[in-house]
Amino acid sequence: MERNKPNIFNIATKELSQDAFITWLLLFGDEAWEEDYPELNQCSCEFITALLRKHHPDFDGIITSVEAKRQHEGIDIWVLVNQHYRLIIEDKTNTAQHNNQLRRYREIAEKDCLKHNYANPVCIYLKTGNQSAGSLEYVKRDGFHTFLRQDFLKILEKYQQIENDIFQDFLVRLRMLEGKNQAFKDKEIGKWNKYDWQGFFGFLEKEQLNENEKILKRWGYAANAAGGLLWGILAEHHSVYFQIESKDAKLCFKIKDTNQQSSKAKSYFKYLSEKARESNFSLHKPKRFGSGKTMTAAVIACEDWLGNKEDKLNPEDVVLRLKKVIAFFEQTAQQFSE
C-alpha cells in the first residue's frame, strides 16, 4: 500500500465514521455475502463471534443472518444475529461514557429482548482511542463488555490481505493509532506527546505495586488555561494524593482544601521537605503554591524519576523508582494526616 495514500478515516475521524465502518463490516457476516465476498464474510463472522463470546463464552454457532443499523433508540449500533442474539454497541473513539447512558441503553435492549423472546442482550463498549482501566471498570458495572483497539486489531490483522479500500483504510488507521501509543518506548522523553503519555500510562496500569495493587490507580485529562495536561494518580490518602503530570513530566504531591488556603500546601511542603532530607529524596517547591480546592505542595523533577529529557525510557528503572517514591508518599501521608 502506498505510504501517503489518502485515507478516508484520517479525514473523517469522528465516531460517526467509525460507526459506519463497524456497521458495514457487521453486515458482511450475513450468509448472503459468503459466496461473493468470502474473506469479508469470514472476517465479519469472526468479529461477531468475538463480540458474542464476551457474554456467551461458549458460543460456537454458525452465523447465518445479520441485521445492523445505526443510531436506533440513541444507541450507536443495533444488531440482530441469527434472529436470536441482540447486540448493542456503544462506539467510542476519544470520548468516554457519560450521564448513565450505558445503563439506559442496556435497559432499552433488555426490554426489546423480552418483547421478542431473544437471548439476553450482549452490550459492547467498543473503544479505539485510549481510556484508563479504572474508568473502564464503570463501563463493566453498567453491564457492558469492553472491546478495545487491540482486540479489534487482532481480528482485522488476520485478514490484512482483503483487497477493499474501506477495509484497508480502517486497518491502516488502527495500526497508526496503536503505533502512536507504543512510540514512547523508543522516543526521547523530552519529545513525548499526548499519545506517548497515554501509552506510558497504559504500560504503568499493567505494573504491580504489590500482589493486590497496581502502580497506577487511574489517569485522565485536565483542561486548564495553560493548555491542559494528562495526569495519573499513583497513591492517595485522605486529603493528600500523589500523581504524575505530563506537563514538565513531573511527580506532584497534592493536597485538597475546601477553604482553598495556600497555607495548607506550604505546611505540607515543609513537612515533606523534612522527611525527604531524612530519606535522601530530591523534592522541590512548585513554581507557585497558588490557592484552590487542590494544590501542588511539592514536586519531583523529571530527571529524578523518569530520566533526562534526551534519554529514552528505561522501564525497569522507572518502575523501581516509582515504587520507592510511592512508599515514601504512603508513609509520610499517614503521618501527616495523624
N, C-alpha and C positions, 0 to 999 in steps of 0.2 A: 504494500500500500504506500502511495506517495506520502512523504512525511508532512508536507504542507497542504495537503488536500483539504479544502473547506469541509468543516464538519458541522452538520445542522445542529447537533446538541451542544456545540461550543457557542453557537449563536443563540439558540433557543434554550437557555439554561434554567428556565423556571420549572416548577413542579408539574405544570400542565403538560409540558412537552414530555416529561418522563412518564406521566400518567398515560399519555397516548402510546408511547413505546411499549409499556408493560401490557396495556390492553391489547395492542396489536399482536404482541408475542403470545399472549394467552389464547387468543382466538385461533391461532395456528394449531392448537392442541386438539381441535375437533377432528374426528376421523375423516371428515370431508376433504381435508388437505393432505392426508397421508400419502397419496399417490403423486400429486403434483408438486408438493413441497416436502419431501420426506425428511430432510435434515431440520427444517424449521419445525415440523411436526414433532420430531423426536426431542428437540431442544425444549419446545413448549411443554411436552408431556413430562419431561424430567423436572422442569421448573414447577409445574403444577403439583407433581408428586412431592417435591421437596416442601412446598407450602403446606400441602395436606398433612404431611408427616409431622409437622410442627404440633398438630393437635391429635392426629391419628398415627402414632409412630409405626404401627404395623401395616399401614396402607400399602397394598401391592397390586391394586386393581388396574385394569386396562382402561385408559381414558377414551371414551367414545364420543362424548358431546361436551362442548364448552360454549357457554353464553357469557359474554362480558360486556359491560358498558361503564361509562364514566359518569361521575357526579350524580349518582342516584341517592336521594334522601340525604344529600350533603356528603355522602361517602365517596372517596376518590374513585375507587374501582369496585365494582359489584359483580360477582362472578357466580355462575352455577355450573357445576361439573357433574356430568352423568345424571342430570336431573335429580340429584340427591345431596350433593355437598355444596353448601353455601359458603363462599369465600368472600370476605371483605378485606380490602387492602387500603390502609392509610399510608399514602406515599409521601415521603419527605426527602428533600434534598438537604438544605442547611437550616431549615426551621425545626421547631420541636412541637410537641403536643401542647394544647392549651385549653382552658375553660372546660375541663371534664369532657372534651369532645369524644375521646375514645370510649368512655363509659356509655355515652349516649348512642354512639354508633353500634356498640355491641348489643345494647338493648333493642335497637331497631332490627338488627339481624336476628336476634333471638325470637322476636315476635314473628318475623317473616318465616323462620324455620318451623315454628309451632303451627302457624297458619297452613303451611303447605306440606307438613309432615316430612321435612328434611331432617338430616342429621344436625346435631348442634353446630352452630356456625364456627368456621375457622377464621379467626381475626388476626390479621397480619399487619405489623408495623414495619414497612419497608423503608430503609434509610440508606441513601447512597452518600450523604455527607457524613459528618462526624458528630457524635453525641456522647456525653460521658456515660460510663457504665452505671453510675449512680442514678442518673435521671432515667435511664432505660429500665431501671427497676420499677419505677412508677408506671411505665407502659405495661409491664408484666402484671402489676397489681390490678390494672384495669381490664385484665383478661385478654391482652394481646400478646402474640408471639413476635419476637423480633427476627427480621431477615435483613442482614446488613450487607454493605457493599462487598465485603469479602465473600459472603455466601453467594451473592449474585454472580460475581466474577468467576467463582469456582465452576459454576454451571456453564456460563457463556464461553469460557475459555475452551471447554471441551468441543465446542462447535465453531471454533475460530475459522474453519475452512468454508463456512457458509458464504456464498457469493451474493450478498444482498447489501446494498449501500446503507439502508436503515439499520440493519443489524450491526454491520461493521462500524458505523459511526458511533453507535451507542457503546459498543465494546471498547473502541479506542478512547472514548470519553471516560469510561470507568477505569481503564488502565491508567490513564493520565492522572485521574484523581488519586488512585492508590499510590502511584509513583510519587506524587507531590507529598503524600503523607508519610512516605518512607525515606524521603531525601535527607531528613535530619541526621541520619546515621553517617552520612558521608560529606556533610557540609560544614563549613566553618561556623562556629556558634554565633559569631557576630553577624552572620548573614542569614540567620533564621528568620522566616516569615510566619504568618499565622498557620499555614499548613504544617510547617516543621514543628511548631509548638503543639499543635493538635496531635501530630504523630508521636511526639515525645510524651505527651500526657497519656496517649494510648499505650505506649510502652510501659510507663510507670504504673498504670492500672493493673498490669499483669504481674508486677513485682510484689512479693510478700514482705511485710514488715516483720511479721511473726506467723505462727501457724494459723491464726484466725483472722489476720488483718492484712489488708493491702496497704502499700505505702501511700498511694493517692486515694483520698476519700471520694472526691468529686471535683469536677472542673467546669468552667464556663467562661462566658464573655461578659465584660462590664464596659458599658459605654460611658465615656466621660468627655469633658471639654478638651482634654489633651489628645483625643483620638482613639481612646479605648484600649483595652488590654485583655489578654487571656489570663485567667487565674486558676490555680489548683490548690485545694485545701489538703494539707498534709496531716494536720492534727488540730484539735480544738478542746478547750477545757473551760467551761463556764463563760466568763466574759472575754477570754483571750483565745486567739487562734493563730495558726502558723500556715503561711501559704507561699506558693511560687507566683511571681508576677512576670509576664513576658516582657513588659517594659523594663529595659536595663537588665533583664534576666536575673532578677534578684529574689532572695528569700526574705519574707517580711513577717515580723512579729506584730500582730494586730490586736487592738483592744476595742471593745464595744462600750459605749457610754451613752445612755439615753439623754443625758444632760449636755452632751457634746462639749465637754470640757477638755481642752488640750492638756491640762494639768494631769489628767489620768494617763495619757500617753507618756508624758515626761516622767511620771512616777514609775511607770512600767520600764521605761528605758533605763532609768537609774538602777533599778533592781537587776535587770538583765545584764547590765554592764559589770556590776559587781560579781555576779555569778559567772559571767563569761571569762573574767580575769582568772577566777579560780579554776575554770575548766579549760583554759587556753583556747577559747573561741574568739574569732575575729568579728566583732559587732560594730556597726556604725550607726550614727544618728541618721534619721531620714533627712532629706533636703529641707523639709519643714514639718513640724508636728501637725499643724492645721487643727481644725476642730470639726467634729462631725459625729454621727452615730457610730461610725467605725473609723479608727485612726491607726496609722502606722507608727509603731513605737521604736522599732529597731530594724536594721537591715543587714543581711549578709550579702556581700557583693558577688557578682557572677564568678569571678576568678577564685573565690574561696569555697565554691561548692560545685559549679558546673564546668569551669575551665576558663582559660583566657579566650578572648574574642576570636583570635586567629586559630585556636585549637579546634579539632574535631572531637566529637563526643567519645568519652571512654565510659561505656555503660556501667561496667563493674565498679569503677572508682566512684562514679556519681551515686550509685545505689548505696554503697558503703558510707559515703559522706552524709547522705540524707538520713540514713538510719541513725547515725551518731547525733546529728542535729535534732532530729525528732525526739530522741531520748532526752537530749538537753531541754528541749521545749517542755516535754511531759513532766520532767522533774521540777523545773522552775515554775511551770504553770500551776502545779498543785500547791507548791509552797507559797507562791504569790497570792493565790486565792484564799489560802488559810490566813 
